[in-house]
């Protein structure tokens, strides 16, 4: 049993459904822009969505998508 003052655990960001990689701009794929709304991201004001494995040219590569800290479009994808 959790103590009442213990905060709720953060949601698992890996459960967020991401847009298809092929539909994202280069900046969104690189983590410079939000994967959901395309807003330019600034150091310290990003939400890392956790590493993902994707296929690129027949190889599995690791992708590190990022979003705005409180992107409303991310909420729609939960």
PyMOL CGO cylinders between C-alpha atoms (Angstrom):
from pymol import cmd
from pymol.cgo import CYLINDER

trace = [
    CYLINDER, 0.00, 0.00, 0.00, 1.27, 3.44, -0.94, 0.3, 1, 1, 1, 1, 1, 1,
    CYLINDER, 1.27, 3.44, -0.94, 1.55, 6.22, 1.57, 0.3, 1, 1, 1, 1, 1, 1,
    CYLINDER, 1.55, 6.22, 1.57, -0.98, 9.00, 0.79, 0.3, 1, 1, 1, 1, 1, 1,
    CYLINDER, -0.98, 9.00, 0.79, 1.83, 11.56, 0.40, 0.3, 1, 1, 1, 1, 1, 1,
    CYLINDER, 1.83, 11.56, 0.40, 3.62, 9.45, -2.22, 0.3, 1, 1, 1, 1, 1, 1,
    CYLINDER, 3.62, 9.45, -2.22, 3.02, 10.97, -5.68, 0.3, 1, 1, 1, 1, 1, 1,
    CYLINDER, 3.02, 10.97, -5.68, 1.50, 8.85, -8.42, 0.3, 1, 1, 1, 1, 1, 1,
    CYLINDER, 1.50, 8.85, -8.42, 4.13, 7.28, -10.67, 0.3, 1, 1, 1, 1, 1, 1,
    CYLINDER, 4.13, 7.28, -10.67, 4.73, 9.01, -13.98, 0.3, 1, 1, 1, 1, 1, 1,
    CYLINDER, 4.73, 9.01, -13.98, 2.96, 7.38, -16.95, 0.3, 1, 1, 1, 1, 1, 1,
    CYLINDER, 2.96, 7.38, -16.95, 5.09, 5.07, -19.06, 0.3, 1, 1, 1, 1, 1, 1,
    CYLINDER, 5.09, 5.07, -19.06, 5.95, 7.22, -22.07, 0.3, 1, 1, 1, 1, 1, 1,
    CYLINDER, 5.95, 7.22, -22.07, 6.68, 4.14, -24.16, 0.3, 1, 1, 1, 1, 1, 1,
    CYLINDER, 6.68, 4.14, -24.16, 2.92, 3.49, -24.22, 0.3, 1, 1, 1, 1, 1, 1,
    CYLINDER, 2.92, 3.49, -24.22, 2.26, 6.70, -26.15, 0.3, 1, 1, 1, 1, 1, 1,
    CYLINDER, 2.26, 6.70, -26.15, 1.34, 5.97, -29.77, 0.3, 1, 1, 1, 1, 1, 1,
    CYLINDER, 1.34, 5.97, -29.77, 3.67, 7.90, -32.04, 0.3, 1, 1, 1, 1, 1, 1,
    CYLINDER, 3.67, 7.90, -32.04, 2.93, 9.14, -35.55, 0.3, 1, 1, 1, 1, 1, 1,
    CYLINDER, 2.93, 9.14, -35.55, 4.42, 6.93, -38.27, 0.3, 1, 1, 1, 1, 1, 1,
    CYLINDER, 4.42, 6.93, -38.27, 8.10, 7.79, -38.73, 0.3, 1, 1, 1, 1, 1, 1,
    CYLINDER, 8.10, 7.79, -38.73, 7.67, 8.24, -42.48, 0.3, 1, 1, 1, 1, 1, 1,
    CYLINDER, 7.67, 8.24, -42.48, 5.15, 11.05, -41.89, 0.3, 1, 1, 1, 1, 1, 1,
    CYLINDER, 5.15, 11.05, -41.89, 7.53, 13.13, -39.74, 0.3, 1, 1, 1, 1, 1, 1,
    CYLINDER, 7.53, 13.13, -39.74, 9.82, 15.90, -40.91, 0.3, 1, 1, 1, 1, 1, 1,
    CYLINDER, 9.82, 15.90, -40.91, 13.58, 15.50, -40.62, 0.3, 1, 1, 1, 1, 1, 1,
    CYLINDER, 13.58, 15.50, -40.62, 13.53, 17.89, -37.65, 0.3, 1, 1, 1, 1, 1, 1,
    CYLINDER, 13.53, 17.89, -37.65, 10.85, 15.80, -35.89, 0.3, 1, 1, 1, 1, 1, 1,
    CYLINDER, 10.85, 15.80, -35.89, 12.83, 12.61, -36.52, 0.3, 1, 1, 1, 1, 1, 1,
    CYLINDER, 12.83, 12.61, -36.52, 15.98, 14.24, -35.09, 0.3, 1, 1, 1, 1, 1, 1,
    CYLINDER, 15.98, 14.24, -35.09, 14.20, 15.52, -31.97, 0.3, 1, 1, 1, 1, 1, 1,
    CYLINDER, 14.20, 15.52, -31.97, 14.56, 19.21, -32.84, 0.3, 1, 1, 1, 1, 1, 1,
    CYLINDER, 14.56, 19.21, -32.84, 10.77, 19.57, -33.26, 0.3, 1, 1, 1, 1, 1, 1,
    CYLINDER, 10.77, 19.57, -33.26, 7.93, 17.92, -31.32, 0.3, 1, 1, 1, 1, 1, 1,
    CYLINDER, 7.93, 17.92, -31.32, 6.88, 14.61, -32.94, 0.3, 1, 1, 1, 1, 1, 1,
    CYLINDER, 6.88, 14.61, -32.94, 3.21, 15.53, -32.45, 0.3, 1, 1, 1, 1, 1, 1,
    CYLINDER, 3.21, 15.53, -32.45, 2.78, 19.24, -33.24, 0.3, 1, 1, 1, 1, 1, 1,
    CYLINDER, 2.78, 19.24, -33.24, 6.07, 20.22, -34.91, 0.3, 1, 1, 1, 1, 1, 1,
    CYLINDER, 6.07, 20.22, -34.91, 6.91, 22.99, -32.42, 0.3, 1, 1, 1, 1, 1, 1,
    CYLINDER, 6.91, 22.99, -32.42, 10.62, 23.79, -32.11, 0.3, 1, 1, 1, 1, 1, 1,
    CYLINDER, 10.62, 23.79, -32.11, 12.00, 22.28, -28.89, 0.3, 1, 1, 1, 1, 1, 1,
    CYLINDER, 12.00, 22.28, -28.89, 14.49, 24.06, -26.64, 0.3, 1, 1, 1, 1, 1, 1,
    CYLINDER, 14.49, 24.06, -26.64, 17.04, 22.57, -24.26, 0.3, 1, 1, 1, 1, 1, 1,
    CYLINDER, 17.04, 22.57, -24.26, 15.45, 21.86, -20.90, 0.3, 1, 1, 1, 1, 1, 1,
    CYLINDER, 15.45, 21.86, -20.90, 11.90, 22.16, -22.25, 0.3, 1, 1, 1, 1, 1, 1,
    CYLINDER, 11.90, 22.16, -22.25, 11.37, 18.73, -23.80, 0.3, 1, 1, 1, 1, 1, 1,
    CYLINDER, 11.37, 18.73, -23.80, 9.74, 15.44, -22.90, 0.3, 1, 1, 1, 1, 1, 1,
    CYLINDER, 9.74, 15.44, -22.90, 11.79, 12.40, -23.89, 0.3, 1, 1, 1, 1, 1, 1,
    CYLINDER, 11.79, 12.40, -23.89, 9.43, 9.65, -25.00, 0.3, 1, 1, 1, 1, 1, 1,
    CYLINDER, 9.43, 9.65, -25.00, 11.89, 6.83, -24.53, 0.3, 1, 1, 1, 1, 1, 1,
    CYLINDER, 11.89, 6.83, -24.53, 14.02, 4.96, -27.06, 0.3, 1, 1, 1, 1, 1, 1,
    CYLINDER, 14.02, 4.96, -27.06, 12.26, 3.03, -29.81, 0.3, 1, 1, 1, 1, 1, 1,
    CYLINDER, 12.26, 3.03, -29.81, 13.56, 0.46, -32.26, 0.3, 1, 1, 1, 1, 1, 1,
    CYLINDER, 13.56, 0.46, -32.26, 12.59, 1.14, -35.86, 0.3, 1, 1, 1, 1, 1, 1,
    CYLINDER, 12.59, 1.14, -35.86, 13.60, -0.42, -39.14, 0.3, 1, 1, 1, 1, 1, 1,
    CYLINDER, 13.60, -0.42, -39.14, 15.58, 1.71, -41.56, 0.3, 1, 1, 1, 1, 1, 1,
    CYLINDER, 15.58, 1.71, -41.56, 17.07, 0.34, -44.78, 0.3, 1, 1, 1, 1, 1, 1,
    CYLINDER, 17.07, 0.34, -44.78, 16.88, -3.23, -43.53, 0.3, 1, 1, 1, 1, 1, 1,
    CYLINDER, 16.88, -3.23, -43.53, 18.52, -2.53, -40.16, 0.3, 1, 1, 1, 1, 1, 1,
    CYLINDER, 18.52, -2.53, -40.16, 17.09, -1.97, -36.71, 0.3, 1, 1, 1, 1, 1, 1,
    CYLINDER, 17.09, -1.97, -36.71, 18.06, 1.46, -35.41, 0.3, 1, 1, 1, 1, 1, 1,
    CYLINDER, 18.06, 1.46, -35.41, 17.34, 3.21, -32.14, 0.3, 1, 1, 1, 1, 1, 1,
    CYLINDER, 17.34, 3.21, -32.14, 15.18, 6.35, -32.32, 0.3, 1, 1, 1, 1, 1, 1,
    CYLINDER, 15.18, 6.35, -32.32, 14.79, 8.84, -29.46, 0.3, 1, 1, 1, 1, 1, 1,
    CYLINDER, 14.79, 8.84, -29.46, 11.53, 10.78, -30.09, 0.3, 1, 1, 1, 1, 1, 1,
    CYLINDER, 11.53, 10.78, -30.09, 10.78, 13.94, -28.11, 0.3, 1, 1, 1, 1, 1, 1,
    CYLINDER, 10.78, 13.94, -28.11, 7.76, 16.16, -27.58, 0.3, 1, 1, 1, 1, 1, 1,
    CYLINDER, 7.76, 16.16, -27.58, 6.70, 19.42, -25.96, 0.3, 1, 1, 1, 1, 1, 1,
    CYLINDER, 6.70, 19.42, -25.96, 6.47, 19.17, -22.15, 0.3, 1, 1, 1, 1, 1, 1,
    CYLINDER, 6.47, 19.17, -22.15, 2.67, 19.42, -22.24, 0.3, 1, 1, 1, 1, 1, 1,
    CYLINDER, 2.67, 19.42, -22.24, 1.78, 18.85, -25.89, 0.3, 1, 1, 1, 1, 1, 1,
    CYLINDER, 1.78, 18.85, -25.89, -2.02, 18.61, -26.26, 0.3, 1, 1, 1, 1, 1, 1,
    CYLINDER, -2.02, 18.61, -26.26, -1.60, 16.36, -29.30, 0.3, 1, 1, 1, 1, 1, 1,
    CYLINDER, -1.60, 16.36, -29.30, 0.35, 13.85, -27.18, 0.3, 1, 1, 1, 1, 1, 1,
    CYLINDER, 0.35, 13.85, -27.18, -2.67, 13.62, -24.85, 0.3, 1, 1, 1, 1, 1, 1,
    CYLINDER, -2.67, 13.62, -24.85, -4.83, 12.65, -27.86, 0.3, 1, 1, 1, 1, 1, 1,
    CYLINDER, -4.83, 12.65, -27.86, -2.47, 9.75, -28.62, 0.3, 1, 1, 1, 1, 1, 1,
    CYLINDER, -2.47, 9.75, -28.62, -2.79, 8.06, -25.22, 0.3, 1, 1, 1, 1, 1, 1,
]
cmd.load_cgo(trace, "trace")
